[in-house]
Amino acid sequence: MSPRGVAVPDARERLFAAAERVVVQGGPGALTSRAVTDEADCSKGLLHAHFPGGLDEFVAELVLDRLARTAALAAELPARAGRDTVAANLTGVTSVLLDSGGPAMSGLALTRPGAALRFREAMAGGAPGFTAVQESVAEYLRAEQRAGRVADGVDAEAVALALVGTVHHLLMTTWSSADPDPREQIGRLVRALTGH
C-alpha cells in the first residue's frame, strides 16, 4: 500500500482502473470508496483528495473520462475511409464502444443520483459522448460515399444514429453470459444498414 503523505503518480487513472475492476468483479453495487482504494492499494483518503465531491464526483468523472476516450478513438474513424472494408471499420468502432468499460460501466452513473446529475450537466455542457461518436460515424460514411464504397442513397446520419443507438441499447440492457454476443448482432446490423 502507498504510505500516507507520499505522492501517487497517475492517481486519477489508478483509481479509475481500480474502480473498473471492482465493478466488473462485483457489479455497480460493489463500488464504494473503500473498495476502490483497497483495489488500487492506496490510502483511503486518496480518492477524496482527488475528488472532493466524494464518490458521486468520482463516478461521474470516471464515466466522462471513459466516454471521452471512446469519442477520441471514434474521431479517428473518418481517416480510415478507403482502407479495410466498410463493415470492418464500422464493427471496429462499435467494438471500441462495447469494450470501453463495457456494460458494467455504461450505467454506473445512473446508480448514484448525484453522479447522474453531474454527468447530465457535463453532457449538456458539451462533454464528448455518444453524440460525438455518432458524428464520427456519419462523417466516415460520407467519406466512404465520396469514395464510392457506400451507396449515395445511404442516409449517413440515420445509419450512424441506428448503429450508435443500438450499441448504447446493448450496453444498457445486455451482456450477461446468457445474452447473445453483441458483436454478432452489431455485425448483422451493419450489413443490414449499409449492404456490406
VENLINTA-V150401 format. One record per residue. N is the residue number from 1. SS is DSSP state (alpha for helix, beta for strand, coil for the rest). PHI is phi in whole degrees, -180 to 180 (* if undefined). NEAR is the number of other C-alpha atoms within 12 Angstrom. Layout:
# VENLINTA-V150401
n:N ss:SS phi:PHI near:NEAR
n:N ss:SS phi:PHI near:NEAR
This chain:
# VENLINTA-V150401
n:1 ss:coil phi:* near:14
n:2 ss:coil phi:-69 near:20
n:3 ss:coil phi:-70 near:13
n:4 ss:coil phi:-63 near:14
n:5 ss:coil phi:81 near:12
n:6 ss:coil phi:-103 near:13
n:7 ss:coil phi:-60 near:15
n:8 ss:coil phi:-107 near:23
n:9 ss:coil phi:-64 near:12
n:10 ss:coil phi:53 near:13
n:11 ss:alpha phi:-58 near:26
n:12 ss:alpha phi:-59 near:27
n:13 ss:alpha phi:-67 near:21
n:14 ss:alpha phi:-62 near:25
n:15 ss:alpha phi:-68 near:40
n:16 ss:alpha phi:-61 near:35
n:17 ss:alpha phi:-63 near:27
n:18 ss:alpha phi:-64 near:32
n:19 ss:alpha phi:-62 near:41
n:20 ss:alpha phi:-61 near:37
n:21 ss:alpha phi:-64 near:26
n:22 ss:alpha phi:-60 near:29
n:23 ss:alpha phi:-68 near:30
n:24 ss:alpha phi:-63 near:23
n:25 ss:alpha phi:-76 near:18
n:26 ss:alpha phi:-124 near:17
n:27 ss:coil phi:82 near:23
n:28 ss:alpha phi:-57 near:26
n:29 ss:alpha phi:-67 near:21
n:30 ss:alpha phi:-82 near:22
n:31 ss:coil phi:-79 near:33
n:32 ss:coil phi:-133 near:29
n:33 ss:alpha phi:-57 near:34
n:34 ss:alpha phi:-65 near:24
n:35 ss:alpha phi:-62 near:29
n:36 ss:alpha phi:-67 near:37
n:37 ss:alpha phi:-69 near:34
n:38 ss:alpha phi:-62 near:24
n:39 ss:alpha phi:-64 near:28
n:40 ss:alpha phi:-80 near:30
n:41 ss:coil phi:55 near:24
n:42 ss:coil phi:-140 near:30
n:43 ss:coil phi:-66 near:26
n:44 ss:coil phi:-64 near:25
n:45 ss:alpha phi:-83 near:27
n:46 ss:alpha phi:-62 near:34
n:47 ss:alpha phi:-60 near:38
n:48 ss:alpha phi:-72 near:24
n:49 ss:alpha phi:-68 near:24
n:50 ss:alpha phi:-91 near:25
n:51 ss:coil phi:-133 near:22
n:52 ss:coil phi:-62 near:15
n:53 ss:coil phi:-80 near:18
n:54 ss:alpha phi:79 near:23
n:55 ss:alpha phi:-65 near:36
n:56 ss:alpha phi:-62 near:29
n:57 ss:alpha phi:-63 near:30
n:58 ss:alpha phi:-59 near:39
n:59 ss:alpha phi:-62 near:43
n:60 ss:alpha phi:-61 near:36
n:61 ss:alpha phi:-66 near:38
n:62 ss:alpha phi:-62 near:37
n:63 ss:alpha phi:-64 near:41
n:64 ss:alpha phi:-63 near:36
n:65 ss:alpha phi:-62 near:28
n:66 ss:alpha phi:-68 near:34
n:67 ss:alpha phi:-67 near:35
n:68 ss:alpha phi:-63 near:28
n:69 ss:alpha phi:-63 near:25
n:70 ss:alpha phi:-65 near:34
n:71 ss:alpha phi:-62 near:30
n:72 ss:alpha phi:-65 near:27
n:73 ss:alpha phi:-67 near:29
n:74 ss:alpha phi:-66 near:38
n:75 ss:coil phi:-63 near:27
n:76 ss:coil phi:-80 near:24
n:77 ss:alpha phi:-59 near:36
n:78 ss:alpha phi:-57 near:30
n:79 ss:alpha phi:-70 near:20
n:80 ss:alpha phi:-85 near:28
n:81 ss:coil phi:-55 near:29
n:82 ss:coil phi:89 near:23
n:83 ss:coil phi:-110 near:18
n:84 ss:coil phi:54 near:16
n:85 ss:coil phi:-110 near:21
n:86 ss:alpha phi:-60 near:34
n:87 ss:alpha phi:-61 near:33
n:88 ss:alpha phi:-65 near:24
n:89 ss:alpha phi:-66 near:30
n:90 ss:alpha phi:-71 near:44
n:91 ss:alpha phi:-69 near:34
n:92 ss:alpha phi:-64 near:27
n:93 ss:alpha phi:-68 near:39
n:94 ss:alpha phi:-70 near:42
n:95 ss:alpha phi:-64 near:31
n:96 ss:alpha phi:-59 near:32
n:97 ss:alpha phi:-64 near:42
n:98 ss:alpha phi:-67 near:33
n:99 ss:alpha phi:-94 near:28
n:100 ss:coil phi:-81 near:33
n:101 ss:coil phi:101 near:33
n:102 ss:alpha phi:60 near:34
n:103 ss:alpha phi:-64 near:29
n:104 ss:alpha phi:-62 near:34
n:105 ss:alpha phi:-92 near:41
n:106 ss:alpha phi:-59 near:39
n:107 ss:coil phi:-103 near:31
n:108 ss:alpha phi:-59 near:38
n:109 ss:alpha phi:-63 near:33
n:110 ss:alpha phi:-73 near:23
n:111 ss:alpha phi:-78 near:26
n:112 ss:coil phi:-132 near:23
n:113 ss:alpha phi:-54 near:18
n:114 ss:alpha phi:-65 near:22
n:115 ss:alpha phi:-69 near:27
n:116 ss:alpha phi:-61 near:27
n:117 ss:alpha phi:-64 near:20
n:118 ss:alpha phi:-61 near:27
n:119 ss:alpha phi:-64 near:34
n:120 ss:alpha phi:-61 near:22
n:121 ss:alpha phi:-63 near:17
n:122 ss:alpha phi:-66 near:22
n:123 ss:alpha phi:-64 near:23
n:124 ss:alpha phi:-64 near:13
n:125 ss:coil phi:-83 near:12
n:126 ss:coil phi:103 near:15
n:127 ss:coil phi:-61 near:27
n:128 ss:coil phi:-68 near:29
n:129 ss:coil phi:-157 near:35
n:130 ss:alpha phi:-62 near:42
n:131 ss:alpha phi:-64 near:29
n:132 ss:alpha phi:-64 near:29
n:133 ss:alpha phi:-65 near:39
n:134 ss:alpha phi:-59 near:37
n:135 ss:alpha phi:-63 near:30
n:136 ss:alpha phi:-66 near:38
n:137 ss:alpha phi:-64 near:44
n:138 ss:alpha phi:-62 near:33
n:139 ss:alpha phi:-62 near:30
n:140 ss:alpha phi:-61 near:35
n:141 ss:alpha phi:-63 near:42
n:142 ss:alpha phi:-64 near:32
n:143 ss:alpha phi:-65 near:25
n:144 ss:alpha phi:-69 near:31
n:145 ss:alpha phi:-64 near:23
n:146 ss:alpha phi:-62 near:19
n:147 ss:coil phi:-83 near:18
n:148 ss:coil phi:81 near:16
n:149 ss:coil phi:-95 near:24
n:150 ss:coil phi:-128 near:28
n:151 ss:coil phi:-59 near:20
n:152 ss:coil phi:-59 near:16
n:153 ss:coil phi:-76 near:18
n:154 ss:coil phi:-73 near:23
n:155 ss:coil phi:-82 near:20
n:156 ss:alpha phi:-58 near:28
n:157 ss:alpha phi:-67 near:24
n:158 ss:alpha phi:-68 near:22
n:159 ss:alpha phi:-64 near:31
n:160 ss:alpha phi:-61 near:35
n:161 ss:alpha phi:-62 near:27
n:162 ss:alpha phi:-63 near:28
n:163 ss:alpha phi:-69 near:42
n:164 ss:alpha phi:-69 near:37
n:165 ss:alpha phi:-63 near:25
n:166 ss:alpha phi:-67 near:30
n:167 ss:alpha phi:-62 near:40
n:168 ss:alpha phi:-59 near:34
n:169 ss:alpha phi:-59 near:24
n:170 ss:alpha phi:-64 near:31
n:171 ss:alpha phi:-63 near:33
n:172 ss:alpha phi:-84 near:24
n:173 ss:alpha phi:-125 near:18
n:174 ss:coil phi:-137 near:24
n:175 ss:coil phi:111 near:25
n:176 ss:coil phi:-86 near:17
n:177 ss:coil phi:-65 near:8
n:178 ss:coil phi:-84 near:8
n:179 ss:coil phi:-81 near:14
n:180 ss:coil phi:-65 near:14
n:181 ss:coil phi:-63 near:19
n:182 ss:alpha phi:-64 near:31
n:183 ss:alpha phi:-65 near:29
n:184 ss:alpha phi:-66 near:17
n:185 ss:alpha phi:-63 near:23
n:186 ss:alpha phi:-65 near:34
n:187 ss:alpha phi:-58 near:28
n:188 ss:alpha phi:-64 near:21
n:189 ss:alpha phi:-65 near:26
n:190 ss:alpha phi:-59 near:33
n:191 ss:alpha phi:-63 near:21
n:192 ss:alpha phi:-67 near:16
n:193 ss:alpha phi:-78 near:28
n:194 ss:alpha phi:-114 near:33
n:195 ss:coil phi:77 near:18
n:196 ss:coil phi:-110 near:20
